[in-house]
């Protein structure tokens, strides 16, 4: 994977809930277009995503139903310019020279769409800030 200063690579990692990193990564892709290369990872594949998450993201024009996060690997971290961890603690490999951001978000697992919407909105706010920071216009 090749990256350039004009198109940084961003990896979302949520070790205990791959669906949460998938949700954030899908939103970043949706909002950033082709300005940022985005991937997500988790400690286990997310074969299914909370239907409330799919509904809340669909309301915002984001389709995450077909995405499956990849297993977290050192190689995935090495290939990224920015690594965003969500509640990972020390479980994400930390490599010299990488830029890490940590977000704490409520876990949407098992919650209905009314509970997921504020999480989606929090992700949007942070994602817009990240786009401005790593891929300024």
Beta strands, then each sheet from edge to edge (+ up, - down):
strand 1: 9-13
strand 2: 37-42
strand 3: 70-71
strand 4: 82-86
strand 5: 99-103
sheet 1: 3+ 2+ 1+ 4+ 5+
end
